[in-house]
Every structure is written in structure tokens, then in C-alpha cells.
Amino acid sequence: MASDAELGTEGAPDPSSGAWDRIRSSPVVRYLAVGGSAFLVDLGLLALFHEALGWTLWVATGSAFLLSFVYTYTLQRLAFGSKLPHGSALFRYTLLVAANTVVTAFLVSVASPAVGWVAAKVLTTAVTTVWNFFAYKHWVFATPTTGRRALDGHEEAP
């Protein structure tokens, strides 16, 4: 619990306090904040494509997911403080996005008749959110280790 000195006038942590710094420095908090905003971009595009433009659900879902690629890559790279060269990180991120796109389009299409496309998208996002955190942290944006061969077959530099 934050002390009175760490609390602002409205009970929120004072941004200059240690508690606020710990919250901001948490990779999970940064990941979820970026991911939440990316989800809204993705969902908005999905609604535009499917509801406003009349695209089939699987095409609209895949297209919206892919278009949020640059936004999400850039902000997650910053959130994880990656120093990995863009080529390596982008290659790994692309592989993960390809897998996520297939899984997302499939699960939303399969689940939407039972729960509707919005609920299907939310449930699918919850599933991919869990595995993506670990993939980002330990593979996509991981700090290179001397002598370790990356999963993509490239030697990582120190």
C-alpha cells in the first residue's frame, strides 16, 4: 500500500514516488497497456471492415489483425526495451504474427456463431495475450546472449 507521502490529492500514486515507478517499470503493465490500445485499433478496424464495408468475417479479421502490425510492433518493442537489431526482432515478430493471424481468424470464425464476433474476438485475444507475453519477453525482443543460437537459426550477438 502506498504511504500518504506517495499519494496525490486524489488518492492516486504520485508520479514521482517509488510506487508509481514500480508500476511503470513492470513489463507486464507496459505489455498490457500497449496490447490494450492495439486491441482497440484492431477491433475498430474489424468493425469497419465487417460491419461498415461488409467484408466476410474471416477476411475482415485477418486484415484488421495484420494492419495493426506496425503499431503493435513499434510500441511493444519500446515496452520491452529491446536492443535487438530490427531485422532479427522484426523477423521473429513476423513469424509470431503469422501464427497469431491464422489462430485468430480460425477461432473468431469458429466461435462467432455461438457467441457473436465481438465476444469471439475478445476470447481469442485473451488466449493469444498470454502466450504472446512470453514469446515477446523470451524470444521476439529478448536481449541477445553470447553464443546462444536463436530459434530463427541466426547467431545472436552479445
C-alpha positions, -999 to 999 in steps of 0.1 A, spaced: 0 0 0 13 34 -9 21 58 20 4 92 24 35 108 10 33 87 -21 -4 96 -27 -15 126 -46 -45 147 -36 -70 122 -52 -55 90 -37 -36 81 -69 1 73 -66 23 104 -70 42 100 -103 74 110 -85 71 82 -60 87 48 -59 53 30 -62 45 48 -94 79 40 -108 75 3 -100 41 2 -118 55 19 -149 87 -3 -149 67 -35 -148 70 -53 -182 36 -69 -176 19 -34 -171 36 -20 -202 28 -50 -223 -9 -49 -212 -12 -11 -218 3 -14 -253 -17 -45 -261 -49 -29 -249 -45 0 -272 -35 -23 -300 -67 -44 -294 -88 -13 -297 -72 -4 -330 -76 -40 -342 -112 -42 -331 -121 -9 -346 -107 -19 -380 -125 -53 -377 -158 -34 -371 -151 -11 -400 -143 -39 -425 -170 -63 -414 -199 -41 -403 -194 -10 -425 -178 -24 -456 -195 -58 -455 -163 -80 -458 -166 -116 -448 -157 -122 -412 -125 -142 -418 -111 -117 -443 -120 -87 -421 -105 -103 -390 -72 -112 -407 -69 -79 -424 -76 -59 -393 -51 -80 -374 -24 -75 -400 -29 -38 -403 -23 -33 -366 11 -49 -371 33 -18 -373 15 -1 -344 19 -31 -322 55 -40 -332 68 -5 -326 51 1 -292 58 -35 -279 95 -31 -289 96 1 -268 77 -15 -239 102 -44 -237 132 -21 -241 145 -42 -269 181 -36 -281 179 -65 -306 185 -52 -342 153 -45 -360 160 -73 -386 161 -100 -360 132 -87 -339 110 -80 -370 117 -114 -384 107 -131 -351 77 -108 -347 65 -116 -382 66 -153 -375 46 -148 -343 21 -125 -361 17 -151 -389 8 -178 -364 -15 -154 -344 -33 -143 -376 -41 -179 -385 -52 -188 -350 -72 -156 -346 -91 -158 -379 -98 -195 -372 -110 -191 -337 -131 -160 -343 -148 -177 -373 -155 -209 -354 -167 -192 -322 -187 -164 -337 -218 -184 -345 -221 -193 -308 -211 -161 -291 -210 -134 -318 -180 -120 -335 -171 -94 -308 -171 -119 -280 -152 -144 -302 -126 -117 -308 -123 -109 -271 -119 -145 -261 -93 -152 -289 -74 -121 -278 -73 -133 -242 -58 -166 -253 -31 -151 -276 -23 -124 -250 -9 -150 -226 14 -167 -250 25 -135 -267 38 -120 -234 62 -149 -230 71 -150 -267 79 -113 -267 99 -115 -235 119 -146 -241 122 -147 -279 110 -118 -301 125 -89 -281 149 -109 -259 183 -94 -251 209 -113 -271 231 -137 -252 267 -145 -262 270 -179 -280 233 -187 -279 216 -197 -312 183 -181 -317 152 -201 -326 153 -185 -361 187 -200 -367 207 -168 -365 236 -164 -341 229 -137 -316 255 -110 -310 265 -100 -274 
